[in-house]
Amino acid sequence: MHSTKNLLGGLYSSDELIIDRVKKLWRPFRLASEKFDMEFHWGKCVSYISDQIVYIGNEEEYEADLVFI
């Protein structure tokens, strides 16, 4: 909940619409993964990349023809 301390005013509009950006932004990635057999790994911290292998920490690694970070 937001604090109203020191709030001087606000603006309200019954016509405004909030779009869930995550759902809208996901669509192109879903289409690319289906059409081009691509994989997306979200929320990962890449330790390093060597040759065509992406290393995530000490436990995970992914091999790919092409890697985008």
C-alpha positions as CSV (number, residue, x, y, z in Angstrom):
1,M,0.0,0.0,0.0
2,H,1.3,3.4,-0.9
3,S,1.8,6.1,1.8
4,T,-0.3,9.3,1.5
5,K,2.0,11.2,3.8
6,N,2.9,14.6,2.2
7,L,0.5,13.9,-0.7
8,L,-0.9,17.1,-2.0
9,G,-3.2,15.8,-4.7
10,G,-3.8,13.1,-7.3
11,L,-5.4,12.5,-10.6
12,Y,-8.1,10.0,-11.4
13,S,-9.5,8.9,-14.7
14,S,-12.2,6.3,-15.2
15,D,-11.2,6.0,-18.8
16,E,-7.6,4.8,-18.2
17,L,-6.6,1.3,-18.9
18,I,-3.6,-0.6,-17.6
19,I,-2.1,-3.2,-19.9
20,D,-0.2,-6.1,-18.5
21,R,3.1,-5.5,-20.1
22,V,4.5,-8.9,-19.2
23,K,1.7,-10.7,-21.1
24,K,2.0,-8.4,-24.1
25,L,5.8,-8.5,-24.2
26,W,5.8,-12.3,-23.9
27,R,4.0,-12.9,-27.2
28,P,6.9,-12.2,-29.6
29,F,9.1,-14.5,-27.6
30,R,6.5,-17.3,-27.6
31,L,6.1,-17.0,-31.4
32,A,9.9,-17.0,-32.0
33,S,10.3,-20.1,-29.8
34,E,7.6,-21.9,-31.8
35,K,8.6,-20.7,-35.3
36,F,12.4,-20.8,-35.0
37,D,12.9,-23.5,-32.3
38,M,14.4,-20.9,-29.9
39,E,14.7,-21.2,-26.1
40,F,14.5,-18.3,-23.7
41,H,15.8,-18.5,-20.1
42,W,14.6,-15.7,-17.9
43,G,16.0,-14.6,-14.6
44,K,19.4,-16.3,-15.0
45,C,22.7,-14.8,-14.2
46,V,25.3,-15.8,-16.8
47,S,28.7,-16.6,-15.3
48,Y,30.5,-16.8,-18.6
49,I,30.3,-18.0,-22.2
50,S,32.9,-20.3,-23.8
51,D,32.6,-21.4,-27.4
52,Q,28.9,-22.0,-27.8
53,I,28.2,-22.9,-24.2
54,V,26.5,-20.5,-21.7
55,Y,27.4,-21.2,-18.1
56,I,24.9,-20.3,-15.4
57,G,26.5,-20.5,-12.0
58,N,28.2,-23.8,-11.3
59,E,25.2,-26.0,-12.0
60,E,23.7,-25.1,-15.3
61,E,25.0,-24.9,-18.9
62,Y,23.3,-24.4,-22.2
63,E,24.7,-25.1,-25.7
64,A,23.5,-23.1,-28.6
65,D,24.3,-22.3,-32.2
66,L,23.7,-18.6,-31.5
67,V,23.5,-16.9,-28.1
68,F,21.9,-13.5,-27.3
69,I,22.4,-11.9,-23.9
